[in-house]
């Protein structure tokens, strides 16, 4: 599957992890409840995506990043479970622990005792140690917009269900990738709502297409898309190859751990870049 750059679900890969038995809400609260973590916060559960907003009475498209809010792990769980009485939860925002930047090793290292620091399968298949080990905790309100990663990904579901919609790299020809100004959510404590601020960052290339239901899309190119819907359940691992587009949600409270391994920039990457450049050239000629 790695050689063919093809996703698959792996059963039994981490059945021996103590996390599968131990990571209840009470256990996590007792173990890391006082740890300070970095939580992604948005008004609607959708961050790191392209949105059309009104700016100076003009409709503009921006890539909007979530607010990154520091808080205790217990504070995060209070919000996630609907307990709004904790000081600081003055808004009805959606919180998602998806900081990504090796957050499990950096922010919650004591939980590493309940998993493996390195899946043997990953090291054998990819030829390197994990670049990052991330913890993901959220519910059905949080949605990850369609995107790709330059990493080989092993995503392990500890509890709940993770729902992936996948598209192969060659489908870049049918997807709407834009380069738009970057903005960021920031909660305004006076208005009790989110402002959209300019973080003074470079424009972001991102996919605008929502592939939840491709039949409703009006772009004729999307008729060529055949999304793969995958449900990853407790105890299962998804191998998600590098450069594959994926849009992600979860059913109920879901906890997952993923391992990012550096990809090989080989012929598969060259092919992807070729197809992408041809598509961009064709778009420029048609404008």
RODRENNU-922899 format. One record per atom (N, C-alpha, C): residue in three letters; x, y, z. Coordinates in steps of 0.2 Angstrom, whole numbers, padded with zeros to 4 digits, always signed. Example, Ala and Ser with C-alpha at 12.3 -4.5 7.8 and 13.67 -1.06 7.14 Angstrom:
2
ALA+0066-0028+0039ALA+0062-0022+0039ALA+0066-0016+0039SER+0064-0011+0035SER+0068-0005+0036SER+0064+0000+0039
This chain:
287
UNK+0004-0006+0000UNK+0000+0000+0000UNK+0004+0006+0000UNK+0010+0006+0004UNK+0014+0012+0004UNK+0017+0013-0003UNK+0020+0008-0006UNK+0023+0008-0013UNK+0018+0011-0018UNK+0012+0009-0017UNK+0006+0011-0022UNK+0003+0017-0020UNK+0005+0020-0014UNK+0002+0026-0012UNK-0005+0026-0011UNK-0007+0020-0008UNK-0015+0019-0008UNK-0017+0018+0000UNK-0022+0022+0002UNK-0024+0021+0009UNK-0027+0015+0011UNK-0027+0013+0017UNK-0030+0007+0019UNK-0031+0007+0027UNK-0036+0003+0029UNK-0037+0003+0037UNK-0033-0003+0039UNK-0030-0003+0045UNK-0026-0008+0048UNK-0029-0010+0055UNK-0031-0016+0055UNK-0034-0018+0062UNK-0028-0022+0066UNK-0029-0021+0073UNK-0024-0025+0077UNK-0017-0022+0078UNK-0016-0016+0075UNK-0009-0013+0075UNK-0007-0011+0082UNK-0012-0008+0086UNK-0010-0005+0092UNK-0015-0008+0098UNK-0017-0014+0097UNK-0021-0018+0102UNK-0018-0018+0109UNK-0012-0018+0109UNK-0008-0019+0115UNK-0007-0012+0119UNK-0009-0006+0116UNK-0008+0000+0119UNK-0013+0001+0126UNK-0010+0002+0131UNK-0014+0004+0137UNK-0019+0009+0136UNK-0018+0014+0132UNK-0022+0019+0130UNK-0029+0017+0129UNK-0030+0011+0125UNK-0036+0009+0123UNK-0041+0007+0129UNK-0038+0005+0134UNK-0041+0003+0140UNK-0042+0009+0145UNK-0037+0013+0146UNK-0036+0018+0151UNK-0039+0025+0149UNK-0039+0027+0143UNK-0041+0034+0142UNK-0048+0036+0142UNK-0051+0035+0148UNK-0057+0038+0149UNK-0057+0045+0151UNK-0063+0048+0151UNK-0063+0056+0153UNK-0060+0057+0160UNK-0062+0052+0165UNK-0059+0053+0172UNK-0052+0052+0172UNK-0049+0047+0168UNK-0042+0046+0168UNK-0038+0052+0166UNK-0040+0054+0160UNK-0037+0060+0157UNK-0037+0066+0161UNK-0043+0067+0165UNK-0043+0073+0169UNK-0038+0072+0175UNK-0038+0066+0178UNK-0033+0065+0183UNK-0026+0065+0181UNK-0025+0063+0175UNK-0018+0062+0173UNK-0015+0069+0171UNK-0019+0073+0167UNK-0016+0079+0163UNK-0021+0085+0164UNK-0025+0084+0169UNK-0030+0090+0169UNK-0027+0097+0170UNK-0022+0097+0174UNK-0019+0104+0175UNK-0014+0106+0170UNK-0012+0102+0165UNK-0007+0104+0160UNK-0010+0109+0156UNK-0006+0114+0154UNK-0008+0119+0149UNK-0007+0117+0142UNK-0013+0117+0138UNK-0013+0115+0131UNK-0015+0121+0127UNK-0014+0120+0120UNK-0015+0125+0115UNK-0021+0122+0111UNK-0027+0125+0112UNK-0033+0123+0109UNK-0035+0128+0103UNK-0038+0125+0098UNK-0040+0128+0092UNK-0047+0130+0093UNK-0049+0137+0093UNK-0056+0139+0094UNK-0059+0143+0088UNK-0065+0141+0087UNK-0068+0145+0081UNK-0076+0146+0083UNK-0079+0150+0079UNK-0086+0151+0081UNK-0091+0145+0079UNK-0088+0141+0074UNK-0093+0136+0071UNK-0089+0130+0070UNK-0083+0129+0072UNK-0080+0122+0071UNK-0076+0122+0065UNK-0076+0127+0061UNK-0072+0127+0055UNK-0067+0132+0055UNK-0060+0129+0056UNK-0055+0134+0055UNK-0050+0131+0050UNK-0045+0135+0048UNK-0040+0133+0043UNK-0044+0131+0036UNK-0048+0136+0034UNK-0052+0135+0028UNK-0053+0141+0025UNK-0056+0141+0019UNK-0058+0147+0015UNK-0065+0149+0016UNK-0066+0155+0018UNK-0072+0158+0019UNK-0073+0165+0016UNK-0080+0166+0014UNK-0081+0172+0011UNK-0085+0177+0016UNK-0081+0182+0017UNK-0084+0187+0022UNK-0085+0194+0019UNK-0088+0198+0023UNK-0089+0205+0021UNK-0084+0209+0024UNK-0080+0213+0020UNK-0075+0217+0022UNK-0076+0224+0018UNK-0077+0229+0022UNK-0078+0236+0019UNK-0084+0236+0014UNK-0089+0232+0016UNK-0095+0231+0011UNK-0093+0228+0005UNK-0088+0224+0005UNK-0086+0220-0001UNK-0085+0213+0001UNK-0088+0208-0003UNK-0087+0201-0001UNK-0079+0199-0003UNK-0076+0196+0002UNK-0069+0194+0001UNK-0068+0187+0003UNK-0064+0183-0001UNK-0062+0177+0002UNK-0055+0177+0005UNK-0056+0174+0011UNK-0050+0173+0016UNK-0048+0166+0018UNK-0042+0164+0019UNK-0041+0158+0023UNK-0040+0160+0030UNK-0045+0157+0034UNK-0046+0159+0041UNK-0043+0154+0046UNK-0038+0156+0050UNK-0035+0151+0055UNK-0039+0152+0061UNK-0039+0146+0065UNK-0043+0147+0072UNK-0039+0151+0077UNK-0042+0153+0082UNK-0039+0156+0087UNK-0035+0151+0091UNK-0029+0152+0093UNK-0026+0147+0097UNK-0026+0150+0104UNK-0029+0146+0109UNK-0031+0148+0116UNK-0027+0143+0121UNK-0023+0146+0125UNK-0020+0142+0130UNK-0025+0141+0136UNK-0025+0135+0138UNK-0030+0134+0144UNK-0028+0127+0147UNK-0030+0126+0153UNK-0029+0119+0156UNK-0033+0114+0153UNK-0031+0108+0153UNK-0034+0102+0149UNK-0041+0101+0152UNK-0042+0102+0159UNK-0049+0102+0162UNK-0053+0107+0159UNK-0051+0113+0158UNK-0055+0118+0155UNK-0058+0117+0148UNK-0053+0114+0144UNK-0055+0112+0138UNK-0060+0106+0138UNK-0060+0101+0142UNK-0065+0096+0143UNK-0071+0099+0145UNK-0071+0104+0150UNK-0077+0107+0152UNK-0081+0109+0147UNK-0078+0113+0142UNK-0081+0116+0136UNK-0084+0110+0132UNK-0079+0106+0130UNK-0081+0100+0126UNK-0087+0096+0128UNK-0088+0095+0134UNK-0094+0092+0137UNK-0100+0096+0139UNK-0099+0102+0137UNK-0105+0106+0137UNK-0106+0110+0144UNK-0100+0110+0148UNK-0101+0113+0155UNK-0098+0121+0153UNK-0103+0125+0153UNK-0101+0132+0151UNK-0100+0137+0158UNK-0100+0133+0164UNK-0099+0138+0170UNK-0092+0139+0172UNK-0087+0135+0169UNK-0080+0137+0170UNK-0078+0144+0168UNK-0075+0147+0172UNK-0073+0154+0171UNK-0069+0154+0164UNK-0071+0159+0160UNK-0067+0160+0154UNK-0072+0157+0148UNK-0076+0153+0149UNK-0081+0150+0144UNK-0087+0155+0143UNK-0085+0161+0141UNK-0091+0166+0140UNK-0094+0165+0133UNK-0091+0161+0129UNK-0094+0161+0122UNK-0096+0154+0121UNK-0100+0153+0115UNK-0102+0147+0113UNK-0098+0144+0108UNK-0092+0145+0108UNK-0087+0143+0103UNK-0086+0136+0103UNK-0083+0133+0097UNK-0081+0126+0097UNK-0074+0125+0098UNK-0072+0121+0102UNK-0065+0120+0104UNK-0063+0113+0101UNK-0057+0113+0099UNK-0055+0107+0095UNK-0047+0106+0097UNK-0045+0101+0100UNK-0038+0100+0102UNK-0035+0097+0096UNK-0032+0101+0092UNK-0029+0099+0085UNK-0023+0103+0084UNK-0019+0104+0089UNK-0013+0109+0088UNK-0008+0106+0083UNK-0007+0100+0083UNK-0003+0096+0077UNK+0004+0097+0079UNK+0007+0102+0081UNK+0014+0103+0081UNK+0018+0098+0086UNK+0017+0092+0085UNK+0020+0087+0090UNK+0017+0088+0097UNK+0010+0089+0097UNK+0007+0092+0103UNK+0007+0087+0109UNK+0007+0080+0107UNK+0007+0075+0112UNK+0014+0075+0116UNK+0019+0075+0112UNK+0026+0075+0115UNK+0027+0082+0119UNK+0025+0087+0116UNK+0026+0094+0118UNK+0022+0096+0124UNK+0016+0094+0124UNK+0011+0097+0129UNK+0009+0092+0134UNK+0008+0086+0132UNK+0005+0080+0137UNK+0010+0074+0137UNK+0016+0075+0138UNK+0021+0070+0138UNK+0020+0064+0142UNK+0016+0065+0148UNK+0015+0059+0152UNK+0011+0054+0149UNK+0006+0056+0144UNK+0002+0051+0141UNK+0006+0046+0136UNK+0012+0048+0135UNK+0016+0044+0130UNK+0017+0037+0133UNK+0017+0036+0140UNK+0017+0030+0143UNK+0012+0025+0141UNK+0006+0028+0138UNK+0001+0023+0137UNK+0000+0021+0129UNK+0005+0024+0125UNK+0006+0022+0118UNK+0013+0020+0117UNK+0014+0019+0110UNK+0021+0018+0108UNK+0024+0025+0105UNK+0030+0026+0106UNK+0033+0032+0104UNK+0034+0031+0096UNK+0034+0025+0094UNK+0036+0024+0087UNK+0033+0017+0085UNK+0028+0017+0080UNK+0025+0011+0078UNK+0030+0008+0073UNK+0032+0001+0075UNK+0037-0002+0071UNK+0035-0002+0063UNK+0029-0003+0062UNK+0026-0003+0055UNK+0028+0003+0051UNK+0027+0009+0055UNK+0029+0016+0052UNK+0036+0016+0050UNK+0041+0014+0055UNK+0048+0015+0054UNK+0050+0010+0048UNK+0047+0004+0048UNK+0049-0001+0043UNK+0047+0002+0036UNK+0041+0004+0036UNK+0038+0006+0029UNK+0041+0013+0026UNK+0042+0018+0031UNK+0044+0024+0029UNK+0051+0026+0030UNK+0055+0022+0034UNK+0062+0022+0034UNK+0064+0028+0039UNK+0060+0030+0043UNK+0062+0036+0047UNK+0057+0036+0054UNK+0060+0040+0059UNK+0056+0040+0065UNK+0050+0045+0064UNK+0045+0045+0068UNK+0040+0050+0067UNK+0042+0058+0068UNK+0040+0062+0063UNK+0042+0069+0064UNK+0038+0072+0069UNK+0031+0070+0070UNK+0027+0072+0075UNK+0022+0067+0077UNK+0020+0067+0084UNK+0015+0063+0087UNK+0010+0068+0089UNK+0004+0068+0087UNK-0001+0072+0088UNK-0007+0069+0092UNK-0010+0073+0096UNK-0017+0070+0100UNK-0022+0075+0097UNK-0028+0071+0095UNK-0034+0075+0092UNK-0040+0073+0097UNK-0043+0078+0099UNK-0049+0077+0104UNK-0054+0082+0101UNK-0060+0080+0099UNK-0065+0084+0097UNK-0072+0080+0096UNK-0077+0084+0094UNK-0083+0081+0093UNK-0086+0083+0086UNK-0092+0081+0085UNK-0095+0082+0078UNK-0095+0089+0076UNK-0095+0094+0080UNK-0095+0101+0078UNK-0089+0103+0074UNK-0083+0100+0075UNK-0077+0102+0072UNK-0076+0098+0066UNK-0074+0102+0061UNK-0073+0099+0054UNK-0066+0102+0051UNK-0063+0097+0049UNK-0056+0099+0045UNK-0058+0099+0038UNK-0057+0105+0035UNK-0058+0107+0028UNK-0053+0102+0023UNK-0055+0101+0017UNK-0051+0097+0013UNK-0044+0100+0012UNK-0039+0096+0013UNK-0032+0098+0012UNK-0028+0092+0011UNK-0022+0093+0010UNK-0017+0088+0009UNK-0011+0089+0014UNK-0007+0084+0015UNK-0001+0085+0020UNK+0005+0082+0016UNK+0011+0085+0017UNK+0017+0082+0015UNK+0020+0077+0020UNK+0016+0073+0022UNK+0018+0068+0027UNK+0014+0061+0026UNK+0018+0056+0027UNK+0014+0049+0028UNK+0011+0049+0035UNK+0005+0047+0035UNK+0001+0048+0041UNK-0002+0041+0043UNK-0001+0039+0049UNK-0004+0034+0053UNK-0009+0036+0058UNK-0015+0036+0057UNK-0020+0039+0062UNK-0024+0033+0066UNK-0023+0033+0072UNK-0025+0028+0077UNK-0031+0031+0081UNK-0037+0028+0081UNK-0043+0030+0084UNK-0043+0026+0091UNK-0042+0030+0096UNK-0043+0027+0103UNK-0050+0026+0105UNK-0054+0031+0104UNK-0061+0030+0106UNK-0065+0035+0101UNK-0072+0033+0100UNK-0076+0036+0095UNK-0075+0034+0088UNK-0077+0038+0083UNK-0076+0037+0076UNK-0074+0043+0072UNK-0069+0042+0068UNK-0066+0047+0064UNK-0069+0046+0056UNK-0072+0051+0053UNK-0074+0050+0047UNK-0070+0054+0042UNK-0067+0051+0037UNK-0063+0054+0032UNK-0066+0053+0025UNK-0066+0059+0021UNK-0067+0059+0014UNK-0061+0060+0010UNK-0059+0055+0006UNK-0052+0055+0003UNK-0053+0056-0004UNK-0048+0059-0007UNK-0047+0060-0014UNK-0040+0059-0016UNK-0038+0056-0022UNK-0031+0054-0023UNK-0028+0061-0026UNK-0021+0061-0026UNK-0018+0067-0028UNK-0019+0069-0035UNK-0021+0065-0039UNK-0022+0066-0046UNK-0029+0070-0047UNK-0033+0070-0042UNK-0039+0074-0042UNK-0038+0082-0042UNK-0032+0084-0041UNK-0030+0091-0041UNK-0033+0095-0047UNK-0034+0091-0052UNK-0036+0094-0058UNK-0044+0096-0058UNK-0047+0093-0053UNK-0054+0095-0052UNK-0056+0099-0046UNK-0051+0101-0042UNK-0052+0104-0036UNK-0050+0112-0037UNK-0054+0116-0033UNK-0053+0123-0034UNK-0048+0125-0028UNK-0042+0126-0031UNK-0036+0128-0026UNK-0035+0136-0027UNK-0036+0140-0022UNK-0035+0147-0023UNK-0029+0149-0018UNK-0026+0155-0020UNK-0021+0158-0015UNK-0025+0164-0013UNK-0026+0165-0007UNK-0030+0170-0004UNK-0027+0173+0002UNK-0029+0179+0004UNK-0026+0182+0010UNK-0027+0178+0016UNK-0022+0178+0021UNK-0023+0175+0027UNK-0026+0179+0033UNK-0031+0176+0036UNK-0034+0180+0042UNK-0034+0175+0048UNK-0036+0178+0054UNK-0037+0173+0060UNK-0042+0176+0064UNK-0046+0171+0067UNK-0051+0172+0072UNK-0048+0175+0079UNK-0051+0180+0082UNK-0049+0182+0088UNK-0055+0184+0092UNK-0056+0181+0098UNK-0062+0182+0102UNK-0062+0189+0105UNK-0068+0193+0104UNK-0069+0199+0107UNK-0073+0199+0113UNK-0070+0200+0119UNK-0073+0199+0125UNK-0079+0205+0127UNK-0078+0210+0123UNK-0083+0215+0124UNK-0090+0214+0120UNK-0089+0211+0114UNK-0095+0210+0110UNK-0097+0203+0111UNK-0093+0199+0114UNK-0094+0191+0115UNK-0095+0188+0108UNK-0091+0190+0103UNK-0091+0187+0097UNK-0084+0187+0094UNK-0083+0184+0088UNK-0076+0183+0085UNK-0075+0189+0080UNK-0069+0192+0081UNK-0067+0196+0076UNK-0062+0192+0071UNK-0061+0195+0065UNK-0057+0192+0060UNK-0051+0197+0059UNK-0045+0195+0061UNK-0040+0200+0061UNK-0034+0198+0056UNK-0030+0202+0054UNK-0025+0201+0050UNK-0018+0200+0054UNK-0016+0193+0053UNK-0010+0191+0057UNK-0003+0193+0054UNK-0004+0197+0048UNK+0002+0199+0044UNK+0006+0193+0042UNK+0003+0188+0039UNK+0006+0182+0036UNK+0005+0182+0028UNK+0009+0178+0025UNK+0009+0178+0018UNK+0002+0175+0016UNK+0000+0176+0010UNK-0006+0172+0007UNK-0006+0165+0008UNK-0011+0161+0008UNK-0011+0154+0009UNK-0015+0151+0003UNK-0011+0146+0000UNK-0014+0142-0005UNK-0019+0136-0002UNK-0025+0136-0004UNK-0029+0131+0000UNK-0035+0129-0005UNK-0038+0123-0003UNK-0043+0120-0007UNK-0050+0123-0005UNK-0054+0126-0009UNK-0060+0129-0008UNK-0066+0124-0008UNK-0065+0118-0012UNK-0070+0114-0013UNK-0072+0110-0006UNK-0079+0109-0005UNK-0081+0105+0000UNK-0084+0099-0003UNK-0081+0093-0001UNK-0083+0087-0005UNK-0088+0083-0001UNK-0092+0086+0004UNK-0097+0082+0008UNK-0102+0079+0003UNK-0104+0083-0002UNK-0109+0080-0007UNK-0107+0083-0014UNK-0103+0079-0017UNK-0100+0082-0024UNK-0106+0083-0029UNK-0112+0079-0028UNK-0117+0080-0033UNK-0120+0087-0033UNK-0119+0090-0027UNK-0122+0097-0027UNK-0117+0103-0029UNK-0111+0101-0031UNK-0107+0106-0033UNK-0108+0107-0041UNK-0107+0114-0042UNK-0109+0116-0049UNK-0103+0116-0054UNK-0097+0116-0051UNK-0091+0116-0056UNK-0091+0109-0060UNK-0091+0110-0066UNK-0091+0104-0071UNK-0086+0099-0069UNK-0080+0102-0067UNK-0074+0098-0066UNK-0075+0093-0060UNK-0080+0095-0056UNK-0081+0090-0050UNK-0085+0084-0052UNK-0087+0084-0058UNK-0091+0078-0060UNK-0086+0072-0061UNK-0079+0073-0061UNK-0074+0068-0062UNK-0072+0065-0055UNK-0074+0068-0049UNK-0072+0066-0043UNK-0076+0060-0041UNK-0073+0056-0037UNK-0076+0050-0034UNK-0073+0049-0027UNK-0076+0053-0022UNK-0073+0053-0016UNK-0074+0046-0012UNK-0069+0044-0008UNK-0069+0038-0004UNK-0071+0040+0003UNK-0076+0037+0005UNK-0079+0038+0012UNK-0076+0033+0017UNK-0072+0034+0022UNK-0070+0029+0026UNK-0071+0031+0033UNK-0074+0026+0037UNK-0075+0027+0044UNK-0070+0023+0048UNK-0066+0026+0052UNK-0061+0023+0056UNK-0063+0023+0063UNK-0064+0017+0066UNK-0067+0015+0072UNK-0062+0014+0078UNK-0064+0014+0084UNK-0060+0012+0090UNK-0056+0006+0088UNK-0049+0007+0089UNK-0044+0002+0089UNK-0042+0001+0081UNK-0044+0005+0077UNK-0042+0004+0070UNK-0037+0010+0068UNK-0033+0009+0063UNK-0028+0014+0061UNK-0029+0015+0054UNK-0029+0021+0051UNK-0029+0023+0044UNK-0022+0024+0042UNK-0020+0021+0037UNK-0014+0023+0033UNK-0016+0028+0028UNK-0015+0035+0029UNK-0016+0040+0024UNK-0010+0042+0021UNK-0009+0041+0014UNK-0003+0042+0011UNK-0002+0050+0010UNK+0004+0052+0009UNK+0006+0059+0008UNK+0002+0061+0002UNK+0000+0067+0002UNK-0003+0071-0004UNK-0010+0069-0005UNK-0013+0064-0002UNK-0020+0063-0003UNK-0024+0068+0001UNK-0029+0071-0003UNK-0033+0076+0000UNK-0038+0072+0005UNK-0040+0076+0010UNK-0044+0073+0015UNK-0048+0078+0019UNK-0054+0077+0020UNK-0059+0081+0024UNK-0061+0077+0029UNK-0061+0079+0036UNK-0062+0075+0041UNK-0067+0078+0046UNK-0071+0073+0049UNK-0076+0075+0054UNK-0075+0069+0059UNK-0079+0069+0065UNK-0080+0064+0069UNK-0087+0063+0072UNK-0088+0057+0074UNK-0095+0056+0077UNK-0094+0056+0085UNK-0098+0061+0088UNK-0097+0061+0095UNK-0090+0063+0097UNK-0089+0062+0104UNK-0082+0064+0107UNK-0077+0058+0104UNK-0072+0060+0101UNK-0067+0056+0098UNK-0060+0058+0100UNK-0056+0053+0101UNK-0049+0054+0103UNK-0045+0050+0098UNK-0040+0053+0096UNK-0036+0049+0091UNK-0028+0052+0092UNK-0024+0047+0090UNK-0017+0049+0090UNK-0014+0048+0083UNK-0010+0052+0080UNK-0008+0051+0073UNK+0000+0052+0073UNK+0003+0048+0069UNK+0010+0049+0068UNK+0012+0051+0061UNK+0015+0057+0061UNK+0017+0060+0054UNK+0025+0058+0053UNK+0026+0055+0047UNK+0032+0053+0045UNK+0034+0057+0038UNK+0040+0059+0038UNK+0042+0063+0032UNK+0041+0059+0026UNK+0038+0062+0021UNK+0037+0058+0014UNK+0044+0058+0010UNK+0044+0054+0005UNK+0049+0053+0001UNK+0047+0058-0006UNK+0051+0062-0007UNK+0050+0067-0013UNK+0053+0063-0019UNK+0049+0058-0021UNK+0051+0054-0027UNK+0047+0055-0033UNK+0046+0050-0037UNK+0043+0050-0043UNK+0035+0052-0042UNK+0033+0049-0037UNK+0025+0051-0035UNK+0024+0058-0034UNK+0029+0062-0031UNK+0029+0069-0030UNK+0030+0072-0036UNK+0034+0070-0040UNK+0036+0073-0047UNK+0029+0073-0051UNK+0026+0067-0051UNK+0020+0066-0055UNK+0015+0071-0053UNK+0014+0071-0046UNK+0009+0076-0043UNK+0010+0083-0045UNK+0016+0085-0045UNK+0018+0092-0047UNK+0017+0093-0054UNK+0018+0088-0058UNK+0017+0089-0065UNK+0010+0090-0067UNK+0005+0086-0064UNK-0002+0087-0065UNK-0004+0093-0063UNK-0002+0095-0057UNK-0004+0102-0054UNK-0002+0108-0058UNK+0004+0107-0061UNK+0006+0113-0065UNK+0003+0113-0071UNK+0001+0108-0074UNK-0003+0108-0081UNK-0010+0110-0079UNK-0013+0109-0074UNK-0019+0111-0072UNK-0019+0119-0071UNK-0014+0121-0068UNK-0013+0129-0067UNK-0012+0132-0074UNK-0008+0129-0078UNK-0007+0132-0084UNK-0013+0132-0088UNK-0017+0127-0088UNK-0024+0127-0092UNK-0028+0132-0089UNK-0029+0133-0083UNK-0033+0138-0080UNK-0031+0145-0082UNK-0024+0147-0082UNK-0022+0153-0084UNK-0023+0154-0092UNK-0023+0149-0096UNK-0025+0150-0103UNK-0032+0152-0104UNK-0036+0149-0100UNK-0043+0150-0100UNK-0046+0156-0097UNK-0042+0160-0094UNK-0044+0166-0091UNK-0044+0172-0096
